């Protein structure tokens, strides 16, 4: 259910991004800042406005496509886990491992305890899942299948 929820949420975000293609994103961002009575010179609103300023239609399309691919991965994974498929268990290991290069990149930019801890926890989880799946794979090969009557 968690994977299905993640996939659905990212799919909705991707659809939202795609709906912004060929629209004035900067004007929309300024309108949102005004609606919430935020100070446009404040840090968070300024980051939001700067991000909106640099979003082009091609970037929005790229982000929406990336969101669709990411959502598809999680929805396929959710289906397989729901149906008890072995490939989905391995897909979970691969999906968890996909974050490792990003975490290493971020750690390379600046070493902080939260970044290091996140990487360490993710490595432990991925290694543990892979080990359990590998062991159950070997155990299935070694133990004979029960015969049907």
C-alpha positions in Angstrom: 0.0 0.0 0.0 2.9 2.4 0.8 4.4 1.9 -2.7 1.0 2.4 -4.3 0.5 5.6 -2.3 4.0 6.9 -3.3 3.4 6.0 -6.9 0.0 7.7 -7.0 1.3 10.8 -5.2 4.2 11.2 -7.6 1.9 10.6 -10.6 -0.4 13.4 -9.4 2.6 15.7 -9.0 3.8 14.8 -12.5 0.3 15.6 -13.9 0.4 18.9 -12.1 3.8 19.7 -13.5 2.6 18.8 -17.0 -0.4 21.0 -16.6 1.9 24.0 -16.1 3.6 23.5 -19.5 3.1 26.6 -21.7 1.8 28.6 -18.8 3.3 31.6 -17.0 4.7 29.7 -14.0 6.4 32.9 -12.7 3.1 34.8 -12.5 1.4 31.8 -10.8 4.2 31.6 -8.2 3.9 35.3 -7.5 0.1 34.9 -7.1 0.6 32.0 -4.6 3.0 34.1 -2.6 0.4 36.9 -2.5 -2.5 34.6 -1.6 -0.6 33.3 1.4 0.5 36.9 2.4 4.2 35.8 2.3 7.0 38.4 2.1 8.5 37.9 -1.4 11.9 39.0 0.0 11.8 36.2 2.6 14.1 33.2 2.2 11.5 30.5 1.4 9.3 32.6 -0.9 12.4 33.8 -2.7 13.6 30.3 -3.3 10.2 29.4 -4.6 10.0 32.4 -6.9 13.6 31.8 -8.2 12.7 28.2 -9.0 9.6 29.3 -10.8 11.5 31.8 -12.8 13.9 29.2 -14.2 11.2 26.6 -15.1 10.8 26.4 -18.8 8.2 24.3 -20.7 10.9 21.8 -21.7 12.1 21.5 -18.1 8.5 21.0 -16.9 8.0 18.3 -19.5 11.2 16.6 -18.4 10.2 16.7 -14.8 6.7 15.4 -15.6 8.2 12.5 -17.6 10.6 11.7 -14.8 7.7 11.7 -12.3 5.8 9.4 -14.6 8.7 7.0 -14.8 9.3 7.1 -11.0 5.6 6.6 -10.4 5.4 3.7 -12.8 8.3 2.0 -11.0 6.4 2.3 -7.6 3.1 1.2 -9.0 4.5 -1.9 -10.7 6.4 -2.6 -7.5 3.2 -2.2 -5.5 1.3 -4.6 -7.8 4.0 -7.2 -7.6 4.3 -7.0 -3.9 0.5 -7.2 -3.5 0.4 -10.3 -5.7 3.4 -11.8 -3.8 5.7 -11.9 -6.8 9.4 -12.6 -6.2 10.5 -10.2 -8.9 8.8 -7.4 -7.0 10.8 -8.2 -3.9 14.0 -7.8 -6.0 12.6 -4.6 -7.6 12.2 -3.2 -4.0 15.9 -3.9 -3.5 16.8 -2.2 -6.8 14.5 0.8 -6.1 16.0 1.3 -2.7 19.5 1.1 -4.2 18.6 3.8 -6.8 18.9 6.4 -4.1 22.5 5.4 -3.1 24.2 7.3 -6.0 22.2 10.5 -5.3 23.1 10.2 -1.6 26.8 9.7 -2.4 26.7 12.7 -4.7 25.1 14.8 -2.0 27.6 13.6 0.6 30.4 14.5 -1.9 29.2 18.1 -2.0 29.3 18.5 1.7 29.6 15.9 4.5 27.0 16.3 7.2 25.8 13.8 9.8 22.2 13.7 8.5 23.5 12.9 4.9 25.9 10.3 6.2 23.3 8.8 8.4 20.7 8.6 5.6 23.2 6.9 3.3 24.2 4.4 6.1 20.6 3.5 6.9 19.8 3.1 3.2 22.8 0.9 2.7 21.9 -1.3 5.7 18.3 -1.7 4.5 19.2 -2.5 0.9 21.9 -5.0 2.0 19.6 -6.6 4.5 16.8 -7.0 1.9 19.2 -8.4 -0.7 20.7 -10.8 1.8 17.3 -12.1 2.9 16.1 -12.6 -0.7 19.4 -14.3 -1.6 19.1 -16.7 1.3 15.5 -17.6 0.6 16.5 -18.2 -3.0 19.2 -20.6 -2.0 16.9 -22.3 0.6 14.2 -22.8 -2.1 16.8 -24.5 -4.4 18.1 -26.8 -1.6 14.8 -27.8 -0.1 12.7 -30.2 -2.2 9.3 -29.0 -3.3 6.4 -30.8 -1.6 4.6 -33.2 -3.9 0.9 -32.8 -4.8 -1.4 -35.7 -3.9 
